[in-house]
Amino acid sequence: MNPPPLAAYSPARRAGGHVHLAGMSPRTHDGCAGVSTGANGERVYDLAAQTECVLDKIDRALLAEGLELANCVTMTCYLVDMRDYAAFNAAYDAICMRRFSSAGQPLPARTCVAVAALPHPDMRVEITATAWGPDTPENPGNARGAA
């Protein structure tokens, strides 16, 4: 279960066959995934763990809408520091190549940008996504917010 949003918004919103996801982050109920304290008390960030946490949250949000990660058509990735790009990209590629190829889907279009900060000081990555899947009786295209 995800922690509550930090502001008033829908984490997922269906519009027809599309599901638009708000920024998913590595935030947990007790802090952020992929964060530890080094020998000198400094914060140590594991970008692979944060990226895996975010992509798992995206998958869970889409599963609640009858879709999955492999239904994503676009992703926008936000990094606090572009020096983290290689570690982020390695984790992202490993997960997405496996999930999309096993589902027979092409990889989503993707943009990755650096931002000055994210809402929690230990968040190093956030990803927004749009997924597509046909309307179904269980998921009609009525532009409702996700529960």
Beta strands, then each sheet from edge to edge (+ up, - down):
strand 1: 12-15
strand 2: 18-24
strand 3: 27-28
strand 4: 31-32
strand 5: 35-37
strand 6: 43-45
strand 7: 72-79
strand 8: 109-114
strand 9: 125-132
sheet 1: 1+ 2- 9+ 7- 8-
sheet 2: 3+ 4-
sheet 3: 5+ 6-
end
